[in-house]
Amino acid sequence: MDLIIKNGTVIDGTGKPGFKADVAVEGDKIKAVERNGALASANGCRVIDAAGKTVCPGIIDPHSHADLTIHRRDHADVLEPLVRQGITTFVGGNCGMSMAPFSDEYYSDMKTYLEGFTARELKDIPWKDTAGFFDHIEGNGALLNFALLAPHGLIRIDAMGMQPRKASNEEISRMSLSLERCMDAGCIGLSTGLQYMPGLQSDTRELVRLGSVLSDYDGMYVSHLRTYMNDLEKAIDELAEVARANDIRAQVSHLFWVPDMGLLGPLIRAFAGLMIELSQYWTLPMKLDAEIEKQLNRISKMNSQGLKIGVDVMPTTTTFTHLMAYFPPWTLKGDKEEIGERLTSRAIRRKIRRDIEQGDMMWPHTGKSSWSLNIFKLLGWDCTRIMSVVTDKNKCCEGKRVSDLAKDAGKHPFDFICDLLVEEEGRVLVFSSAGRPEDNFTEQSIFAALAHPDVQISTDTILMGFGKPSHLFYGAFPKFFSRYVREKKMLDLPTAIHKTTGLPAEQFNLKQRGIVKEGYFADLLVFDPDTIAPNVDFFNPVGTPSGIDHVLINGFHVLDDGRFDKSRLAGRALRNGG
């Protein structure tokens, strides 16, 4: 044996109550789990006294974008905050986006698409396909375990470019062949981003046909849904149709709900704004999670009838994405030069602004001006803050509201963001929230999902090493355990640990992960449930959690008594079927 963790309370990830036990690690596996302190050190192996601490599986983040970073040689420096909050495994390729495959025919479209999300110039990529991407990461070494979803966005561009229309049968056949190659390389499923170009231009027919490829690999279908607004029920039904037609597992990504109140929107936003400001001192209790609760009950009923639909949620009410996603889909056709020309044309700007202010968000959101991610119409121009830019000139914008920046510049917010996008060549990431970020009032809208025993917790990580990051990237899981388990007592600790370990391992078919059990891989976390805390918030997002002592990945001590060792690149590719 190499290591024994003694005297801790083992909460094994199954949802069962904790028990006093010693855990022995040998190589990359858990050698033994013995109750009542039965293990004795042998051959001088190291012993960690975990008295008063919880010993559990390493956290599995089911919705991450760390695959946009893990291929970099400096990725251990950038992704350190994930390990420090207890994450040992992430699922990447979410929202229909990843770093492979690439197309020679439509490379400029792919480059523009990815640079919008990553806010980095895409260059010197030594791979073309997903197999090469896996090989590149494994050749460099990986800080964390990772599983990849095949990205529908890139697969669609590979087949037809950034076209704002439905795919032909021939184009869907090309997508299917590309998806097969991704699955053969080791992807565990397909991910779609149906609020983003080009995914929002797909129809259910396209998705069902791609799902038939997944059924041959026991792959799963994961979706950033077509909408999280008024037609949320229809969006979930579409996901269920793909799963049902192909008898495959499916996953609703980062569940939330923001209703479109139509003509009453300005009045309701004013009321919500008042409640949000008051919530700094006192919160008006309101049932804001009724729609989420309704949809979770519907999903539970579907699962009782034979479907296998999972759900994840972020412990935040502040979303983040790239700024161009808030524009009508027709403006995103082509490469960044074409898009830049549209944004500099005053006549075209007028058309874009009219579509934003008057656009119709009716299902299925595939029309010229009916996309569902019309955040500015939904929440107003005050809703968005700048997350990151590229140029030094505009670094002063990071963390500030678009409306405030526009006022200082003497511009309408729309003209300000158009000018900013031109200057930054489209590489602008943003936060959006109904009012003051992370307020106690709108927080009530996610309570049902956070407390539900069958809903996983995710970070939606976009850590790139610059800009103003989300506080979730440093403290999502410590926040979940401290605020919602310890303080609010919305669920007990064994259930919370199951939601973050065993549940995602089962849903994503990650073999021998997510449970503290003899013969399973030694991805382990030792933390103090009484002191764990994120030590970060939206306005101060960078920090180190407290209460997390040890993190092991495949038996390697990556976080040892709070000390991070970035040289221990112990992560592995968790490929489909193995």
N, C-alpha and C positions, 0 to 999 in steps of 0.2 A: 504493500500500500504506500501511496505517496503523501496522502493527506487525510487527516481525520478532523471532522468538525463535530465537537462534543458539546453536550449539554444544551443544545438548542431546542426550540420548539419547531418541529418539522411540519410545515403546511405544504402538502405534497402536490398541489395543483389540481387535484380531482374535485375539490369543493368540500371534501370531508374535513371534520375538525382536526386541529393540530394535535400533535403528540410529542412527548419528550423522546428524543432519539439521537443517536450518533450517526453521522454519515461518513462513509469511507470512500475516497477517490483513488483509483489506480489507473494510470494512463489517462485516457480520454473518457472513461466510463465511471459510473457510480458502482463501486465494488460491493457495498453493503449498506443497509439501513437497519440499524439495530436499536430497539427500544430500551429505555432504562439504563443507558450508559454502559452497554455490554461490550463495546469495542475498546480494546487496549492498543496502544501504539506498538508498532512492530518495526524492526529494522531502522529505528531512529527516524521514522517518518514525522513530518510536522503535525502538530496538534493545535487546532484553533478552539479556544474556549468561547462558545456562543451562548453562554448562560444569559437568559433574559432577552435573547434575540430570536428572530424568526429566520428559519432556514427554508428556502423555497426554490422552485425552479427559476432560472433566469427569465426575464420578461421577454415576451415575443410581441413585437410591434407589427400588427397586420397591415398597416397602411403607412408606408414611408416612401420618401423619394431619395433615400440615402444612396440608391444606385446611381444617382447623378454625380456622386462624389467619390464613391468607394474605389473607383478605378484610378484615382489620382494617387501619386506617390506620397502626397502629404495628407492622405485621407484620415490617418490616425489622429493627427492634430485637429482636424476639422470635426470629426465624429466623436471625439472624446466625451462630449457632454451626454451622448447616448449611453455609453458604458457607465458613466458616473451616476445615471439615474436607474441603473439596473438592467438595461436592455442587453440581451445577448444575441438576439436573432431579429432580423427585420424582413418583411416582404416588400420588395421593390417592384418597379414597373407599373405603379398604380396610375390611375387617371388616363390610361391609354398612352403613357409616355415612358420612354426609357432611352438608353444610349445605343440601342441596336434593335432591328437591323437597319442598314443604310442602303440607299438606292443611288446608283450612278445617274439614272435618267432624271430623277427628281431630287437630286442632292441639294440644290439651292433652296427648294421648298422645305426640305427637312431641316436644313441649317437654320432657316428663319424660325421655323416651328420650335426647335429645341432651344435656340438662343433666347426666345421669349420667356421660356420657363426657367432656364438656368441663369439668365442674365450674364452669361459668359460667352465669349467668342468661341465658336466651335472650330478647332483646328488640331492638326497632328493626331488624328484618331487612327490608330494602327489596325483596327479591325473593321470588317464590313458586316459580318453576320453575328447572330447571338452566340453561336459556338465560340467565335473569336473573342467576344466580349467576356464570356465565362473564362476562357483560357487566359486572357489578359489579367483579369482580377486575381485569379489563382496564382499566376506567375509572379505578381507583385506581392501577394499576401493580403489577407483581409482581416480587419480588426474584429468584425462581427460575422456570425453566421448570416447568410442571406439566401433567400429564395426569390426568383424572378418570375413575374408575369409577362407574357408577351404583350407588347403595347399596340393596341388597335390603331392609335393615331399614326404611328410610323408605318404599320402594315398597310393602312389605307393610302397613305401618301405614296408608298412604294408601288401600289397598284394603279393609282390614278392622279397623283399629285394633289395639290391643295384645291380640289374642285368643289365649289359649293352646290352640289347636286347629289342625287341618289346614284348608287353604283349600279352598273350593268351586271348581268349574269356573268359575263366574261371577267369583269373586274373583281367580282366576289370570288370567282374561281382562283384568280391570281392571289387574292388575300388568303384564301384557304391553303394554298401551297406554301405561302410565306409563313403562315401560322404553323403548319406541319413542321417546317424547318426549325422554328423556335422551340416547339415541343420536343422534337428530336434532340435538340441541344440541351434540354433539361428544364425548360420553363414549366411551371406548375399549373398554368392556366392562362387565360386571356383577360386583360383589363381594358375597359373602355372609359373614355372621358366624354360623356354625351352632352355636356354643356360647353365643350370646347370645339373649335374647328380643329380637324375635319370631322371628329366623331359625331358632332351634332347633326351632320348631314346624312348619317346612316339611317336606315329604317329597320323595323323589327325583322323583316325578311332577311336582311343582311346579317343581323346578329344571330338569328336562329341557325342560319347555314354555317356560320363560323362555329357555333356551339356544337354542331355535329362533328367537327374535327376534334374538339375537346373530349367528346365521349369516347373516342378511340384510345385516349391516353389517361383516362380517369382524371382529366384536368378540370379546373373550375372556372366559372365565369364571374369576374369581379367588376363592379360598375360604379363609377361616379355617375349617378343617375342623370337622366335627361332633364329633370327639374327637381328642386327641393322646395318649390313654391306651391301654388294652389293645386297643381296636378300631381302632387307627390304620390297619391294612390295609383294613378295610371302609370307613373314611372316604375313603381315597385311591381305592378302587374306585368309590365314589359319584361323586367328582369325575371320574374317567375315564369313567364312564357318561354324564355330562352332555356331556363333550367328544366322545365317540365317537358318540353319538346325533345330534349336530348338526354334526360335522366342524368343530369350533372349537378354538382354542388354550385351554389351561387353566393355572392357576398354583396351586401349594400355598403358602399363606402361612406364613411364619415356622415352618418345620418344627422340631419337637422331640418328645420322647417321655418321658412320666412314667407308669410302670406302676402299676396298682392291685394291690397285693400281698395284698389281702383280710385274712384273719385274721393273716397274718404281717407285716402292715404295721407295727405298732408295733415289733416286733423288728428289722425291716430298717431302719426309720427310726433306731433307736438306733445300729445299726452304722454307717449312713451318717453320722450326726451325729458319731460319733467320728472317722471318716475325714476328714470336712470340717474338724474342728478341727485334726487332725494335719497337714492339707495346708497349713497356714500355715508348716510347717517341713519336711515331707516328704510326698510324695504316693504312695499305694499305686497302682501301675499296674494298671488294670483295664479290660477291654473293655466300657465302658459305652455305646458307640455301635453295638453290633451290630444293634439293631433299626432304627436310622436307616440303617445301611449296607444292610440287607436291603431296606428300602423304596425306597432310591435305586436299587438294582439292579433291582427290579421296575419302577420308572418308566422306567429306561433300556430295559428290554425292551419296555415298552409303546410307547415312542417309536420303537424299531426296527421296530415293527409298524404304524407310521403315525400314532400319536398325537403331539401336540405339547404335552407337559406340562412346565412349568417349576417351579422350586422356589426359594424364598429362605429364608435363615436369619439370625437375629440373632447377633452375636458375644457372646452372654451366656447365662447360665443363670437369670437373674432376669427373671421376667415382670412385666408391669404392665397394669392395667386398672382399671375402676371396681368399687367394693366390692359394689354390688348384683348384679353378675354372678355372685357366689358364692352367691346365694340361689335357692331353688326357683322355677321359672318362674311358678307360680301366684301367688306373692306380688307379681309385677311387673305384673299386669293393672291397667290404668287409669292415672290421673294421679298426681302426687306426693302429693296430699291423700289419696287412697285408700290408697296404699302406706304413707304415714305413719300412718294409722289402724291398719293391720294391725300395724305395728311397735310401736305403743304398747299394743296389746292383749296382756295377759299370756297369755291363752288361746291366741291365734294365735301368739304367740312360741313357746309350747311345741310347737305343731305344726311350725313352721319348724325349730326346733332338732332335733326328732325326724327330720324329713326330711333334714337335713344329716348327722346322725350315723348314720342307718340307711338313707338313700336308696340305691337300686340304680342303678349306672352302666352298665347293660346296653344294648347297641345296640337300637334307634336313638336312645335318649336323648330321646324326645319325650313321655314320660309325666309325670305330675304331680310325681313325686319322683325321676326318673331322669336328670336333666340331667348332662352329663359334666363340667361345670366346677365340680364339687363339691370345691373345693380344700381346704376345711377337713377333710373326711373323708379326702381323699387324702394330705395332707401334715401334718395336725394344726394346732392353733390357733397354734403357734409360727411358722408359715411366713410370716406376712403382716406387712408394715410399712406405715405410712401414707405415701403419696406427697404428697398435698395435701388440704387442707380449705379452706373459704371463710371461716369466722368467725375473728376475732382470738382469741377465747376458746380455740380448739382448735389454734392454730398450733404450740403446744408439742408436739403429737403428731407432727408431720411428721418422718419419718426413724426413728421408734421402732416397736418391735414391738408388735402388738396385745396379745399375752399379757402383756408387761411393763406396758403402760398399764392393762390390766384389773386386774392384781395391785395396782398402786398405787391404783387406784380402789376396790378391794375388791369387784370384780364378776367373774362368769364372763366369759370373752372374748366369748361370744355376746351377752350382755346389754350389754357395753360397746359392741360395734359397732352394735347396734340403737339404743342411746341416741345414739351419735355420728351415725348416719345421720339420725335424727330432728332433731337439732340442726342438721345441715348440709343438711337438706332433700334428702338423697340424693346430694349432690355431694362424694363422697369417692373419690379415686384411691389405689390401693394397689400395692405391690410384693409379689411372692411368690417364695420360693425354698425349696429343700429344707433349707437350713440357713443357714450364714453366706453372705451374698451374694457371688457371684463367686469362689467357692472353687476351688482347683486340682483337687479330687477330682471334683466333678460336671461340671467343665469338659470332662472327657474324653467326656461324652455327646454333645457337638456336634462333635467332631473330624472325623467322617466327612463331615458336611455342609460344614464349613468348607473341607475339602481337596478336595472333589469338583469337577472342572472345570466341571460343568454346573449348579452351585448358585450363585445370586446372593446378595449380601450386602445386608441391609436394617437400618434403624434402628428401625422401628415408632414414629416420632416422635410424641410428644404434647406438644410444647412450647407452653405456654400463658402463660408469663411469670410464674408464681408456683409456690409449693410446692417440693418437693425433686425435681428432674428426674432422669431416668435419665442415667447417664454416657454412654450411647450417643448422646444428643442433642448431645453436645459432642465425642465422640471415637470413634464406632463404626468409621469407616474408617481413621483413624490407628492404632487398636488392631489392626484386621485386618492392616494392612501391617507394623506393627512386631512384634507378638507372633507371629503365625502364619506370616508370610512370612520376616521377617528373623531372628527369634529361634528359632522352632521349625522353620523350613525345611520346613513342611508342603506348600508349593507354591512354584513360581518366580514372579517378579514379572510376567512377561508373562501368565501364567495368572490371577494375582490381579487384574490390571488388566482382563483380559477379563471376569472374573466381575462386575466392578463397573461396566463401561461397555458394551462391545459386546454382551455377552450379554443384559442387560436391554433394551437398545435393540432388538435383534432380536425378543425374546420379546414385547415390548409394542408392536411395530410403530411405533417412534418414528423417523420418516423422517429420514435424513441427520443422525443423532445417534449418539454412542457410538463413533465412529471418527475418528482423525486422518487426514483424506483431503481432497484438493483438491475444493472444491465443497460440502463438508459445513459445517454451522454451527460457528462458532468458539466452542464450549464447551470450554475447555482448562484444564488443571491443570499447574502446574510445581511439583514437590516434590523433596526430597532423600531418596532411599530409605534412606540411612544414618542419618539423624537424625529422620525422621518418628516422632512419638510422641503419644499422646493427652493426657498430663499430667493425666488425671482417673481416678477410680475410683468405685466405688459410694458410698463414704462421703464422698468429696470430688468431686462430680460436675460442678462448674462450673469451667471453665478453658479455656485456649487451646492448641490443638495446636502442636507445633513441627515445623519442616521443610517447611511449606507456604508457598510464596512468592507464587504468582500464581494467581488464578482468573478466567477470562474466561467471560462468559455472553453468547452472541450477539455476540461481538466487543467487549463492554464490559468494562473492567478493574474488576471488583467488589472483588477483593482484589489490591492492588498492593504487592509487596514487604512483605507482611504487614499492610498498612494497609487496613482495610475501609471502603468508601464506600457508606453506606446510601442515598445519594441516587440511585444508579445502579440503578433498577428496570428491569433489562434482561430480565427473564423474560418468557416468552410462554406462552399456552395452546396445548398440543399436542393438537389436536382429532383425532377419529377421521377417518382418511383423508387427513390433510394436514399 
